[in-house]
């Protein structure tokens, strides 16, 4: 399983999905795209499409997660968490594949 979702992150995803009134078959799509100051950027979004030939799908803490197979190579072992504090609020990636990351944590180098 490439991406692991913490209970706290799953709770936040469910809250967003309920607030935005997403369809029942909506999943969290996690991916990687070229860009950012370190070479690759994380991407998070909601999707209703799933292609078993191009994507891997898992269910964690009641949330469907889809990762395209290309991104899967860069996200293997990644934990997606949600941080809420005085200094910042948002989803965080703990990626063991990242050799270097930028200061803001939104891009990395593999």
TACOR-V177772 format. One record per residue. N is the residue number from 1. SS is DSSP state (H for helix, E for strand, - for the rest). OMEGA is omega in radians with two decimals (* if undefined). Layout:
N;SS;OMEGA / N;SS;OMEGA
//
This chain:
1;-;-3.01 / 2;-;-3.08 / 3;E;3.08 / 4;E;-3.11 / 5;E;3.09 / 6;-;3.11 / 7;H;3.14 / 8;H;3.11 / 9;H;3.12 / 10;H;3.12 / 11;H;3.13 / 12;H;3.11 / 13;H;3.13 / 14;H;3.12 / 15;H;3.13 / 16;H;-3.13 / 17;H;3.12 / 18;H;-3.14 / 19;H;-3.10 / 20;-;3.12 / 21;-;3.09 / 22;-;3.10 / 23;-;-3.09 / 24;-;-3.11 / 25;-;-3.14 / 26;-;3.12 / 27;E;3.03 / 28;E;3.11 / 29;E;3.14 / 30;E;-3.11 / 31;E;3.12 / 32;E;3.07 / 33;E;3.07 / 34;E;3.12 / 35;-;-3.09 / 36;-;-3.07 / 37;-;-3.13 / 38;-;3.06 / 39;-;3.12 / 40;E;3.09 / 41;E;3.02 / 42;E;3.04 / 43;E;3.10 / 44;E;3.09 / 45;E;3.12 / 46;E;-3.02 / 47;E;3.03 / 48;-;-3.14 / 49;-;3.07 / 50;-;3.11 / 51;-;-3.09 / 52;-;3.10 / 53;-;-3.06 / 54;-;-3.02 / 55;E;2.91 / 56;E;-3.09 / 57;E;3.04 / 58;E;3.10 / 59;E;-3.13 / 60;E;3.12 / 61;-;3.10 / 62;-;3.13 / 63;E;3.03 / 64;E;-3.13 / 65;E;3.12 / 66;E;3.09 / 67;E;3.08 / 68;E;-3.00 / 69;H;3.08 / 70;H;3.12 / 71;H;-3.12 / 72;H;3.14 / 73;H;-3.09 / 74;H;-3.05 / 75;H;-3.09 / 76;-;3.13 / 77;-;-3.11 / 78;E;3.03 / 79;E;3.09 / 80;E;-3.09 / 81;E;3.07 / 82;E;-3.12 / 83;E;3.09 / 84;E;-3.11 / 85;-;3.13 / 86;-;-3.06 / 87;-;3.14 / 88;-;3.12 / 89;E;3.10 / 90;E;3.13 / 91;E;3.12 / 92;E;3.13 / 93;E;3.00 / 94;E;-3.00 / 95;-;3.12 / 96;-;3.12 / 97;-;-3.09 / 98;-;3.11 / 99;-;-3.12 / 100;E;3.07 / 101;E;-3.14 / 102;-;-3.12 / 103;-;-3.11 / 104;-;3.09 / 105;-;-3.12 / 106;-;3.07 / 107;E;-3.08 / 108;E;3.09 / 109;E;-3.12 / 110;-;*
//
